[in-house]
Structures are given as structure tokens and as C-alpha cells.
Amino acid sequence: MSDVPEAKRYEARIDGASEVAGVAQYIRTTELIAFVHTEVPPEHEGKGVGSALARTSLDAARADGLRVLATCPFFAGWIARHPDYQDLLYQSRSRVSD
């Protein structure tokens, strides 16, 4: 797994192959990373590529002190099934005044 900031995505490659086995696209600010799309080609589905992308990118977000906005359904579902990552989820701090 590697972060490719110029492409705004994490890439998964199997055993160092040149072929990309999956991507997790994101939008990043100084405080937040929003995961907007994850894609794993059919030939790599069911091999843990998506989970590896999620775990690697979320561990990096934690290390960088970023909150996570999971707009991608895959990321939202993955985080819901892994409670140890739910503390990363972005919570709006804005308040509506009366």
C-alpha cells in the first residue's frame, strides 16, 4: 500500500506488481481526510485488498492526527464493522445559535 498524494489516492499493489490492485481516493485538508471512492477490480475482489486499503489509510490518518469523513460506502461500512477505528470519524463541531 502506498499513498500517492499527487493522485489523491492510496494504491494497493499485490507482491510489488506494477498493476494497481485497488485504489482509495481521498480529499485531504490540514485537519480532515475524506475518503470518497474505493475501487477494486473484479479479479482482485475477495482477496482483502479493500480492507488493506482501509486499514493502511486509516492508520496513516491516525498517525497524522486527521479526522476521517467516510463518504465512500465501502469505508463507512468498513469502519462500522471495526469499532477500533470509529474514534477517527469526523464530528461536526458547528453549532446553530438561537
Biopython code that builds the backbone (N, CA, C, O; Angstrom):
import numpy as np
from Bio.PDB.StructureBuilder import StructureBuilder

atoms = [
    (1, "MET", "N", (0.841, -1.176, 0.000)),
    (1, "MET", "CA", (0.000, 0.000, 0.000)),
    (1, "MET", "C", (0.879, 1.230, 0.000)),
    (1, "MET", "O", (1.907, 1.279, 0.676)),
    (2, "SER", "N", (0.467, 2.210, -0.758)),
    (2, "SER", "CA", (1.216, 3.453, -0.735)),
    (2, "SER", "C", (0.281, 4.626, -0.981)),
    (2, "SER", "O", (-0.694, 4.530, -1.726)),
    (3, "ASP", "N", (0.610, 5.742, -0.328)),
    (3, "ASP", "CA", (-0.103, 6.982, -0.545)),
    (3, "ASP", "C", (0.510, 7.646, -1.779)),
    (3, "ASP", "O", (1.731, 7.752, -1.895)),
    (4, "VAL", "N", (-0.330, 8.081, -2.677)),
    (4, "VAL", "CA", (0.125, 8.775, -3.880)),
    (4, "VAL", "C", (-0.554, 10.150, -3.851)),
    (4, "VAL", "O", (-1.576, 10.356, -4.505)),
    (5, "PRO", "N", (0.026, 11.092, -3.084)),
    (5, "PRO", "CA", (-0.640, 12.382, -2.880)),
    (5, "PRO", "C", (-0.928, 13.159, -4.161)),
    (5, "PRO", "O", (-1.944, 13.848, -4.248)),
    (6, "GLU", "N", (-0.047, 13.057, -5.156)),
    (6, "GLU", "CA", (-0.295, 13.790, -6.401)),
    (6, "GLU", "C", (-1.532, 13.276, -7.129)),
    (6, "GLU", "O", (-2.132, 14.009, -7.915)),
    (7, "ALA", "N", (-1.920, 12.032, -6.879)),
    (7, "ALA", "CA", (-3.134, 11.461, -7.463)),
    (7, "ALA", "C", (-4.298, 11.487, -6.470)),
    (7, "ALA", "O", (-5.422, 11.122, -6.818)),
    (8, "LYS", "N", (-4.029, 11.918, -5.234)),
    (8, "LYS", "CA", (-5.029, 11.977, -4.160)),
    (8, "LYS", "C", (-5.681, 10.617, -3.942)),
    (8, "LYS", "O", (-6.904, 10.480, -3.913)),
    (9, "ARG", "N", (-4.808, 9.610, -3.788)),
    (9, "ARG", "CA", (-5.338, 8.275, -3.546)),
    (9, "ARG", "C", (-4.274, 7.375, -2.928)),
    (9, "ARG", "O", (-3.072, 7.612, -3.045)),
    (10, "TYR", "N", (-4.767, 6.336, -2.269)),
    (10, "TYR", "CA", (-3.918, 5.237, -1.823)),
    (10, "TYR", "C", (-4.020, 4.159, -2.885)),
    (10, "TYR", "O", (-5.091, 3.933, -3.449)),
    (11, "GLU", "N", (-2.915, 3.497, -3.156)),
    (11, "GLU", "CA", (-2.895, 2.424, -4.145)),
    (11, "GLU", "C", (-2.435, 1.123, -3.502)),
    (11, "GLU", "O", (-1.536, 1.107, -2.660)),
    (12, "ALA", "N", (-3.065, 0.047, -3.914)),
    (12, "ALA", "CA", (-2.666, -1.289, -3.479)),
    (12, "ALA", "C", (-2.080, -2.025, -4.670)),
    (12, "ALA", "O", (-2.641, -2.020, -5.765)),
    (13, "ARG", "N", (-0.946, -2.652, -4.432)),
    (13, "ARG", "CA", (-0.315, -3.498, -5.440)),
    (13, "ARG", "C", (-0.007, -4.830, -4.760)),
    (13, "ARG", "O", (0.430, -4.860, -3.609)),
    (14, "ILE", "N", (-0.232, -5.906, -5.463)),
    (14, "ILE", "CA", (-0.013, -7.234, -4.881)),
    (14, "ILE", "C", (1.403, -7.691, -5.195)),
    (14, "ILE", "O", (1.809, -7.756, -6.355)),
    (15, "ASP", "N", (2.143, -8.004, -4.143)),
    (15, "ASP", "CA", (3.515, -8.501, -4.263)),
    (15, "ASP", "C", (4.399, -7.621, -5.140)),
    (15, "ASP", "O", (5.190, -8.124, -5.938)),
    (16, "GLY", "N", (4.262, -6.308, -4.988)),
    (16, "GLY", "CA", (5.130, -5.386, -5.717)),
    (16, "GLY", "C", (4.871, -5.300, -7.208)),
    (16, "GLY", "O", (5.679, -4.741, -7.949)),
    (17, "ALA", "N", (3.757, -5.847, -7.653)),
    (17, "ALA", "CA", (3.449, -5.829, -9.086)),
    (17, "ALA", "C", (3.215, -4.400, -9.568)),
    (17, "ALA", "O", (2.868, -3.522, -8.778)),
    (18, "SER", "N", (3.403, -4.172, -10.849)),
    (18, "SER", "CA", (3.170, -2.844, -11.396)),
    (18, "SER", "C", (1.674, -2.556, -11.536)),
    (18, "SER", "O", (1.257, -1.398, -11.561)),
    (19, "GLU", "N", (0.883, -3.605, -11.627)),
    (19, "GLU", "CA", (-0.573, -3.446, -11.758)),
    (19, "GLU", "C", (-1.187, -2.983, -10.441)),
    (19, "GLU", "O", (-0.888, -3.533, -9.381)),
    (20, "VAL", "N", (-2.046, -1.972, -10.515)),
    (20, "VAL", "CA", (-2.757, -1.473, -9.331)),
    (20, "VAL", "C", (-3.926, -2.420, -9.058)),
    (20, "VAL", "O", (-4.764, -2.659, -9.927)),
    (21, "ALA", "N", (-3.966, -2.955, -7.833)),
    (21, "ALA", "CA", (-4.999, -3.919, -7.451)),
    (21, "ALA", "C", (-6.193, -3.253, -6.780)),
    (21, "ALA", "O", (-7.216, -3.896, -6.545)),
    (22, "GLY", "N", (-6.064, -1.964, -6.470)),
    (22, "GLY", "CA", (-7.170, -1.238, -5.852)),
    (22, "GLY", "C", (-6.738, 0.162, -5.483)),
    (22, "GLY", "O", (-5.553, 0.432, -5.288)),
    (23, "VAL", "N", (-7.721, 1.058, -5.388)),
    (23, "VAL", "CA", (-7.436, 2.444, -5.013)),
    (23, "VAL", "C", (-8.488, 2.947, -4.038)),
    (23, "VAL", "O", (-9.641, 2.517, -4.054)),
    (24, "ALA", "N", (-8.057, 3.869, -3.190)),
    (24, "ALA", "CA", (-8.962, 4.593, -2.296)),
    (24, "ALA", "C", (-8.694, 6.076, -2.516)),
    (24, "ALA", "O", (-7.652, 6.593, -2.114)),
    (25, "GLN", "N", (-9.635, 6.752, -3.153)),
    (25, "GLN", "CA", (-9.470, 8.171, -3.462)),
    (25, "GLN", "C", (-9.890, 9.012, -2.274)),
    (25, "GLN", "O", (-10.809, 8.659, -1.535)),
    (26, "TYR", "N", (-9.196, 10.140, -2.102)),
    (26, "TYR", "CA", (-9.490, 10.997, -0.955)),
    (26, "TYR", "C", (-9.344, 12.470, -1.289)),
    (26, "TYR", "O", (-8.749, 12.859, -2.294)),
    (27, "ILE", "N", (-9.919, 13.276, -0.394)),
    (27, "ILE", "CA", (-9.726, 14.721, -0.382)),
    (27, "ILE", "C", (-9.160, 15.013, 1.003)),
    (27, "ILE", "O", (-9.722, 14.587, 2.012)),
    (28, "ARG", "N", (-8.052, 15.737, 1.049)),
    (28, "ARG", "CA", (-7.379, 15.962, 2.331)),
    (28, "ARG", "C", (-7.208, 17.447, 2.611)),
    (28, "ARG", "O", (-6.852, 18.228, 1.728)),
    (29, "THR", "N", (-7.470, 17.818, 3.858)),
    (29, "THR", "CA", (-7.180, 19.164, 4.331)),
    (29, "THR", "C", (-6.182, 19.023, 5.479)),
    (29, "THR", "O", (-5.690, 17.926, 5.746)),
    (30, "THR", "N", (-5.889, 20.119, 6.149)),
    (30, "THR", "CA", (-4.940, 20.045, 7.268)),
    (30, "THR", "C", (-5.516, 19.313, 8.471)),
    (30, "THR", "O", (-4.760, 18.832, 9.315)),
    (31, "GLU", "N", (-6.850, 19.217, 8.568)),
    (31, "GLU", "CA", (-7.484, 18.586, 9.728)),
    (31, "GLU", "C", (-8.273, 17.329, 9.405)),
    (31, "GLU", "O", (-8.613, 16.562, 10.306)),
    (32, "LEU", "N", (-8.569, 17.108, 8.127)),
    (32, "LEU", "CA", (-9.542, 16.093, 7.751)),
    (32, "LEU", "C", (-9.117, 15.372, 6.478)),
    (32, "LEU", "O", (-8.515, 15.961, 5.580)),
    (33, "ILE", "N", (-9.444, 14.081, 6.423)),
    (33, "ILE", "CA", (-9.312, 13.338, 5.171)),
    (33, "ILE", "C", (-10.671, 12.699, 4.893)),
    (33, "ILE", "O", (-11.226, 11.985, 5.728)),
    (34, "ALA", "N", (-11.186, 12.972, 3.705)),
    (34, "ALA", "CA", (-12.470, 12.414, 3.289)),
    (34, "ALA", "C", (-12.203, 11.325, 2.253)),
    (34, "ALA", "O", (-11.615, 11.585, 1.204)),
    (35, "PHE", "N", (-12.635, 10.121, 2.554)),
    (35, "PHE", "CA", (-12.498, 9.019, 1.598)),
    (35, "PHE", "C", (-13.763, 9.008, 0.747)),
    (35, "PHE", "O", (-14.864, 8.787, 1.251)),
    (36, "VAL", "N", (-13.588, 9.249, -0.554)),
    (36, "VAL", "CA", (-14.729, 9.479, -1.434)),
    (36, "VAL", "C", (-15.036, 8.333, -2.392)),
    (36, "VAL", "O", (-16.154, 8.234, -2.897)),
    (37, "HIS", "N", (-14.063, 7.470, -2.648)),
    (37, "HIS", "CA", (-14.316, 6.373, -3.593)),
    (37, "HIS", "C", (-13.254, 5.290, -3.419)),
    (37, "HIS", "O", (-12.062, 5.580, -3.314)),
    (38, "THR", "N", (-13.701, 4.059, -3.391)),
    (38, "THR", "CA", (-12.787, 2.914, -3.344)),
    (38, "THR", "C", (-13.143, 1.997, -4.497)),
    (38, "THR", "O", (-14.316, 1.739, -4.770)),
    (39, "GLU", "N", (-12.109, 1.508, -5.170)),
    (39, "GLU", "CA", (-12.348, 0.629, -6.306)),
    (39, "GLU", "C", (-11.329, -0.503, -6.319)),
    (39, "GLU", "O", (-10.121, -0.279, -6.232)),
    (40, "VAL", "N", (-11.845, -1.718, -6.428)),
    (40, "VAL", "CA", (-11.006, -2.911, -6.554)),
    (40, "VAL", "C", (-11.524, -3.672, -7.777)),
    (40, "VAL", "O", (-12.690, -4.068, -7.809)),
    (41, "PRO", "N", (-10.668, -3.880, -8.783)),
    (41, "PRO", "CA", (-11.110, -4.609, -9.975)),
    (41, "PRO", "C", (-11.618, -6.015, -9.616)),
    (41, "PRO", "O", (-11.154, -6.616, -8.646)),
    (42, "PRO", "N", (-12.565, -6.530, -10.395)),
    (42, "PRO", "CA", (-13.156, -7.843, -10.099)),
    (42, "PRO", "C", (-12.135, -8.955, -9.878)),
    (42, "PRO", "O", (-12.348, -9.835, -9.043)),
    (43, "GLU", "N", (-11.035, -8.923, -10.614)),
    (43, "GLU", "CA", (-10.047, -10.006, -10.464)),
    (43, "GLU", "C", (-9.316, -9.962, -9.110)),
    (43, "GLU", "O", (-8.638, -10.920, -8.740)),
    (44, "HIS", "N", (-9.454, -8.863, -8.384)),
    (44, "HIS", "CA", (-8.803, -8.752, -7.078)),
    (44, "HIS", "C", (-9.797, -8.724, -5.912)),
    (44, "HIS", "O", (-9.390, -8.653, -4.752)),
    (45, "GLU", "N", (-11.090, -8.779, -6.215)),
    (45, "GLU", "CA", (-12.102, -8.789, -5.170)),
    (45, "GLU", "C", (-12.004, -10.049, -4.336)),
    (45, "GLU", "O", (-11.626, -11.110, -4.832)),
    (46, "GLY", "N", (-12.348, -9.923, -3.064)),
    (46, "GLY", "CA", (-12.351, -11.073, -2.167)),
    (46, "GLY", "C", (-10.982, -11.487, -1.675)),
    (46, "GLY", "O", (-10.845, -12.540, -1.053)),
    (47, "LYS", "N", (-9.971, -10.688, -1.937)),
    (47, "LYS", "CA", (-8.602, -11.015, -1.529)),
    (47, "LYS", "C", (-8.093, -10.099, -0.420)),
    (47, "LYS", "O", (-6.911, -10.131, -0.080)),
    (48, "GLY", "N", (-8.985, -9.283, 0.144)),
    (48, "GLY", "CA", (-8.589, -8.405, 1.235)),
    (48, "GLY", "C", (-7.954, -7.098, 0.804)),
    (48, "GLY", "O", (-7.402, -6.375, 1.634)),
    (49, "VAL", "N", (-8.025, -6.781, -0.486)),
    (49, "VAL", "CA", (-7.402, -5.555, -0.983)),
    (49, "VAL", "C", (-8.095, -4.327, -0.404)),
    (49, "VAL", "O", (-7.429, -3.405, 0.067)),
    (50, "GLY", "N", (-9.420, -4.305, -0.433)),
    (50, "GLY", "CA", (-10.164, -3.169, 0.107)),
    (50, "GLY", "C", (-9.899, -2.980, 1.589)),
    (50, "GLY", "O", (-9.710, -1.855, 2.051)),
    (51, "SER", "N", (-9.885, -4.070, 2.332)),
    (51, "SER", "CA", (-9.608, -3.986, 3.774)),
    (51, "SER", "C", (-8.202, -3.475, 4.037)),
    (51, "SER", "O", (-7.988, -2.690, 4.961)),
    (52, "ALA", "N", (-7.252, -3.909, 3.241)),
    (52, "ALA", "CA", (-5.871, -3.435, 3.408)),
    (52, "ALA", "C", (-5.776, -1.943, 3.099)),
    (52, "ALA", "O", (-5.063, -1.210, 3.785)),
    (53, "LEU", "N", (-6.490, -1.495, 2.072)),
    (53, "LEU", "CA", (-6.517, -0.066, 1.758)),
    (53, "LEU", "C", (-7.107, 0.724, 2.925)),
    (53, "LEU", "O", (-6.559, 1.747, 3.335)),
    (54, "ALA", "N", (-8.223, 0.239, 3.452)),
    (54, "ALA", "CA", (-8.877, 0.933, 4.568)),
    (54, "ALA", "C", (-7.957, 0.982, 5.783)),
    (54, "ALA", "O", (-7.731, 2.054, 6.345)),
    (55, "ARG", "N", (-7.431, -0.151, 6.185)),
    (55, "ARG", "CA", (-6.585, -0.202, 7.383)),
    (55, "ARG", "C", (-5.340, 0.681, 7.233)),
    (55, "ARG", "O", (-5.007, 1.439, 8.143)),
    (56, "THR", "N", (-4.668, 0.588, 6.113)),
    (56, "THR", "CA", (-3.443, 1.372, 5.893)),
    (56, "THR", "C", (-3.735, 2.864, 5.907)),
    (56, "THR", "O", (-3.039, 3.631, 6.573)),
    (57, "SER", "N", (-4.761, 3.275, 5.174)),
    (57, "SER", "CA", (-5.063, 4.701, 5.089)),
    (57, "SER", "C", (-5.599, 5.254, 6.405)),
    (57, "SER", "O", (-5.308, 6.397, 6.759)),
    (58, "LEU", "N", (-6.373, 4.465, 7.128)),
    (58, "LEU", "CA", (-6.889, 4.929, 8.420)),
    (58, "LEU", "C", (-5.784, 4.974, 9.470)),
    (58, "LEU", "O", (-5.773, 5.872, 10.312)),
    (59, "ASP", "N", (-4.864, 4.027, 9.433)),
    (59, "ASP", "CA", (-3.716, 4.079, 10.343)),
    (59, "ASP", "C", (-2.874, 5.326, 10.062)),
    (59, "ASP", "O", (-2.372, 5.958, 10.992)),
    (60, "ALA", "N", (-2.721, 5.679, 8.791)),
    (60, "ALA", "CA", (-1.965, 6.881, 8.425)),
    (60, "ALA", "C", (-2.699, 8.136, 8.898)),
    (60, "ALA", "O", (-2.071, 9.079, 9.379)),
    (61, "ALA", "N", (-4.029, 8.147, 8.760)),
    (61, "ALA", "CA", (-4.815, 9.289, 9.231)),
    (61, "ALA", "C", (-4.629, 9.464, 10.740)),
    (61, "ALA", "O", (-4.456, 10.583, 11.222)),
    (62, "ARG", "N", (-4.664, 8.366, 11.472)),
    (62, "ARG", "CA", (-4.460, 8.422, 12.926)),
    (62, "ARG", "C", (-3.066, 8.974, 13.241)),
    (62, "ARG", "O", (-2.920, 9.843, 14.101)),
    (63, "ALA", "N", (-2.060, 8.478, 12.555)),
    (63, "ALA", "CA", (-0.678, 8.923, 12.797)),
    (63, "ALA", "C", (-0.504, 10.410, 12.486)),
    (63, "ALA", "O", (0.300, 11.093, 13.120)),
    (64, "ASP", "N", (-1.267, 10.907, 11.502)),
    (64, "ASP", "CA", (-1.174, 12.313, 11.111)),
    (64, "ASP", "C", (-2.125, 13.212, 11.894)),
    (64, "ASP", "O", (-2.156, 14.422, 11.671)),
    (65, "GLY", "N", (-2.904, 12.628, 12.812)),
    (65, "GLY", "CA", (-3.830, 13.415, 13.624)),
    (65, "GLY", "C", (-5.023, 13.951, 12.850)),
    (65, "GLY", "O", (-5.559, 15.006, 13.187)),
    (66, "LEU", "N", (-5.445, 13.223, 11.805)),
    (66, "LEU", "CA", (-6.565, 13.664, 10.976)),
    (66, "LEU", "C", (-7.872, 13.013, 11.416)),
    (66, "LEU", "O", (-7.890, 11.871, 11.876)),
    (67, "ARG", "N", (-8.962, 13.758, 11.267)),
    (67, "ARG", "CA", (-10.291, 13.191, 11.424)),
    (67, "ARG", "C", (-10.671, 12.592, 10.072)),
    (67, "ARG", "O", (-10.108, 12.970, 9.044)),
    (68, "VAL", "N", (-11.613, 11.670, 10.072)),
    (68, "VAL", "CA", (-11.993, 10.947, 8.860)),
    (68, "VAL", "C", (-13.469, 11.183, 8.540)),
    (68, "VAL", "O", (-14.339, 11.052, 9.402)),
    (69, "LEU", "N", (-13.725, 11.530, 7.293)),
    (69, "LEU", "CA", (-15.083, 11.624, 6.784)),
    (69, "LEU", "C", (-15.219, 10.517, 5.743)),
    (69, "LEU", "O", (-14.586, 10.561, 4.688)),
    (70, "ALA", "N", (-16.046, 9.532, 6.049)),
    (70, "ALA", "CA", (-16.186, 8.362, 5.177)),
    (70, "ALA", "C", (-17.419, 8.521, 4.296)),
    (70, "ALA", "O", (-18.479, 7.977, 4.607)),
    (71, "THR", "N", (-17.287, 9.264, 3.197)),
    (71, "THR", "CA", (-18.407, 9.413, 2.270)),
    (71, "THR", "C", (-18.512, 8.215, 1.335)),
    (71, "THR", "O", (-19.572, 7.960, 0.764)),
    (72, "CYS", "N", (-17.435, 7.493, 1.181)),
    (72, "CYS", "CA", (-17.427, 6.266, 0.387)),
    (72, "CYS", "C", (-18.169, 5.165, 1.157)),
    (72, "CYS", "O", (-17.831, 4.900, 2.310)),
    (73, "PRO", "N", (-19.161, 4.525, 0.554)),
    (73, "PRO", "CA", (-19.898, 3.471, 1.253)),
    (73, "PRO", "C", (-19.011, 2.333, 1.754)),
    (73, "PRO", "O", (-19.267, 1.777, 2.822)),
    (74, "PHE", "N", (-17.974, 1.983, 0.995)),
    (74, "PHE", "CA", (-17.089, 0.913, 1.447)),
    (74, "PHE", "C", (-16.403, 1.310, 2.753)),
    (74, "PHE", "O", (-16.389, 0.527, 3.703)),
    (75, "PHE", "N", (-15.834, 2.520, 2.812)),
    (75, "PHE", "CA", (-15.150, 2.973, 4.022)),
    (75, "PHE", "C", (-16.121, 3.093, 5.189)),
    (75, "PHE", "O", (-15.795, 2.695, 6.308)),
    (76, "ALA", "N", (-17.306, 3.634, 4.942)),
    (76, "ALA", "CA", (-18.304, 3.776, 6.008)),
    (76, "ALA", "C", (-18.656, 2.408, 6.591)),
    (76, "ALA", "O", (-18.713, 2.244, 7.809)),
    (77, "GLY", "N", (-18.888, 1.442, 5.729)),
    (77, "GLY", "CA", (-19.216, 0.091, 6.196)),
    (77, "GLY", "C", (-18.054, -0.574, 6.910)),
    (77, "GLY", "O", (-18.247, -1.258, 7.915)),
    (78, "TRP", "N", (-16.844, -0.376, 6.390)),
    (78, "TRP", "CA", (-15.664, -0.994, 6.999)),
    (78, "TRP", "C", (-15.439, -0.444, 8.397)),
    (78, "TRP", "O", (-15.167, -1.200, 9.329)),
    (79, "ILE", "N", (-15.550, 0.858, 8.543)),
    (79, "ILE", "CA", (-15.366, 1.475, 9.866)),
    (79, "ILE", "C", (-16.470, 1.024, 10.818)),
    (79, "ILE", "O", (-16.205, 0.804, 12.000)),
    (80, "ALA", "N", (-17.693, 0.881, 10.333)),
    (80, "ALA", "CA", (-18.799, 0.416, 11.177)),
    (80, "ALA", "C", (-18.523, -0.984, 11.720)),
    (80, "ALA", "O", (-18.946, -1.312, 12.829)),
    (81, "ARG", "N", (-17.817, -1.811, 10.949)),
    (81, "ARG", "CA", (-17.503, -3.182, 11.376)),
    (81, "ARG", "C", (-16.215, -3.272, 12.204)),
    (81, "ARG", "O", (-15.892, -4.338, 12.729)),
    (82, "HIS", "N", (-15.482, -2.165, 12.322)),
    (82, "HIS", "CA", (-14.209, -2.147, 13.058)),
    (82, "HIS", "C", (-14.232, -1.001, 14.069)),
    (82, "HIS", "O", (-13.730, 0.090, 13.795)),
    (83, "PRO", "N", (-14.816, -1.258, 15.234)),
    (83, "PRO", "CA", (-15.011, -0.196, 16.224)),
    (83, "PRO", "C", (-13.724, 0.499, 16.661)),
    (83, "PRO", "O", (-13.772, 1.636, 17.130)),
    (84, "ASP", "N", (-12.584, -0.158, 16.518)),
    (84, "ASP", "CA", (-11.322, 0.464, 16.930)),
    (84, "ASP", "C", (-10.918, 1.622, 16.028)),
    (84, "ASP", "O", (-9.932, 2.302, 16.312)),
    (85, "TYR", "N", (-11.663, 1.864, 14.937)),
    (85, "TYR", "CA", (-11.384, 2.998, 14.054)),
    (85, "TYR", "C", (-12.467, 4.074, 14.138)),
    (85, "TYR", "O", (-12.325, 5.132, 13.525)),
    (86, "GLN", "N", (-13.534, 3.827, 14.878)),
    (86, "GLN", "CA", (-14.649, 4.765, 14.926)),
    (86, "GLN", "C", (-14.290, 6.082, 15.604)),
    (86, "GLN", "O", (-14.950, 7.094, 15.369)),
    (87, "ASP", "N", (-13.264, 6.086, 16.434)),
    (87, "ASP", "CA", (-12.860, 7.337, 17.084)),
    (87, "ASP", "C", (-12.275, 8.341, 16.093)),
    (87, "ASP", "O", (-12.145, 9.522, 16.413)),
    (88, "LEU", "N", (-11.925, 7.884, 14.902)),
    (88, "LEU", "CA", (-11.374, 8.784, 13.885)),
    (88, "LEU", "C", (-12.451, 9.586, 13.153)),
    (88, "LEU", "O", (-12.150, 10.589, 12.506)),
    (89, "LEU", "N", (-13.695, 9.146, 13.257)),
    (89, "LEU", "CA", (-14.753, 9.762, 12.465)),
    (89, "LEU", "C", (-14.964, 11.222, 12.825)),
    (89, "LEU", "O", (-14.985, 11.600, 13.997)),
    (90, "TYR", "N", (-15.119, 12.022, 11.796)),
    (90, "TYR", "CA", (-15.351, 13.455, 11.935)),
    (90, "TYR", "C", (-16.714, 13.710, 12.553)),
    (90, "TYR", "O", (-17.718, 13.123, 12.149)),
    (91, "GLN", "N", (-16.730, 14.591, 13.535)),
    (91, "GLN", "CA", (-17.983, 15.039, 14.149)),
    (91, "GLN", "C", (-18.045, 16.548, 13.973)),
    (91, "GLN", "O", (-17.130, 17.259, 14.388)),
    (92, "SER", "N", (-19.083, 17.029, 13.378)),
    (92, "SER", "CA", (-19.219, 18.475, 13.176)),
    (92, "SER", "C", (-19.247, 19.178, 14.523)),
    (92, "SER", "O", (-19.967, 18.769, 15.434)),
    (93, "ARG", "N", (-18.463, 20.228, 14.640)),
    (93, "ARG", "CA", (-18.414, 20.989, 15.883)),
    (93, "ARG", "C", (-19.158, 22.308, 15.779)),
    (93, "ARG", "O", (-19.156, 23.108, 16.714)),
    (94, "SER", "N", (-19.796, 22.532, 14.634)),
    (94, "SER", "CA", (-20.522, 23.795, 14.480)),
    (94, "SER", "C", (-21.831, 23.736, 15.259)),
    (94, "SER", "O", (-22.444, 22.680, 15.409)),
    (95, "ARG", "N", (-22.228, 24.877, 15.737)),
    (95, "ARG", "CA", (-23.474, 24.965, 16.485)),
    (95, "ARG", "C", (-24.365, 26.000, 15.832)),
    (95, "ARG", "O", (-23.891, 27.009, 15.309)),
    (96, "VAL", "N", (-25.634, 25.744, 15.867)),
    (96, "VAL", "CA", (-26.599, 26.707, 15.367)),
    (96, "VAL", "C", (-27.034, 27.548, 16.555)),
    (96, "VAL", "O", (-27.489, 27.014, 17.567)),
    (97, "SER", "N", (-26.897, 28.857, 16.436)),
    (97, "SER", "CA", (-27.297, 29.711, 17.535)),
    (97, "SER", "C", (-28.763, 30.056, 17.434)),
    (97, "SER", "O", (-29.333, 30.101, 16.344)),
    (98, "ASP", "N", (-29.368, 30.298, 18.583)),
    (98, "ASP", "CA", (-30.804, 30.630, 18.629)),
    (98, "ASP", "C", (-31.069, 32.032, 18.172)),
    (98, "ASP", "O", (-32.220, 32.467, 18.149)),
]
sb = StructureBuilder()
sb.init_structure("model")
sb.init_model(0)
sb.init_chain("A")
sb.init_seg("    ")
for serial, (resi, resn, name, xyz) in enumerate(atoms, 1):
    if name == "N":
        sb.init_residue(resn, " ", resi, " ")
    sb.init_atom(name, np.array(xyz, "f"), 0.0, 1.0, " ", f" {name:<3s}", serial, name[0])
structure = sb.get_structure()
